[in-house]
Amino acid sequence: MTTIMPTDKNLRNAITWIEEHRREQPDIRQLMAQAATRFNLTPMEELALAKFYREEASAQ
């Protein structure tokens, strides 16, 4: 399965940060909230981040 990476730099950085911290913090929803604050994501970027992790967030 191919993963499409977003083109926005803040969003890419947030996803990279989340992936780096997943072992320490298994709750993807909490990581998404922290990343949104850390990288000052816009509401549209937060929606894109949620869409990117939708399957995992709904499974937890």
C-alpha positions in Angstrom: 0.0 0.0 0.0 1.4 3.4 -1.0 1.2 6.3 1.5 0.7 9.7 0.0 2.7 12.3 2.0 1.2 15.8 2.4 2.9 18.6 0.7 2.6 21.2 3.5 5.9 21.5 5.5 4.2 21.9 8.9 2.0 18.9 8.3 5.0 16.8 7.1 7.0 17.8 10.2 4.0 17.0 12.4 3.7 13.5 10.9 7.4 12.9 11.2 7.3 14.0 14.9 4.3 11.7 15.6 6.1 8.7 14.0 9.2 9.4 16.1 7.2 9.4 19.3 4.8 6.6 18.7 6.7 4.0 20.8 6.7 6.3 23.8 3.1 7.4 23.5 0.8 4.8 21.8 -2.3 7.1 21.9 -2.3 8.5 18.4 -5.1 11.1 19.3 -2.9 12.6 22.0 0.1 12.7 19.7 -2.0 14.5 17.1 -3.1 17.1 19.6 0.5 17.6 20.8 1.8 17.9 17.2 -0.9 20.4 16.3 0.2 22.6 19.1 3.9 22.0 18.6 3.8 22.8 14.8 1.1 25.5 15.0 -1.1 23.7 12.5 -4.0 25.5 11.0 -7.5 24.0 11.3 -7.3 22.7 7.8 -3.9 21.1 8.5 -5.4 19.5 11.7 -8.1 18.0 9.5 -5.6 16.7 7.1 -3.6 15.2 10.0 -6.8 13.6 11.3 -7.6 12.2 7.9 -4.0 10.8 7.5 -4.4 8.9 10.8 -8.1 8.3 10.7 -8.0 4.5 10.6 -5.6 4.2 13.6 -7.4 6.8 15.7 -10.7 5.1 15.2 -9.2 1.7 16.1 -8.1 2.9 19.6 
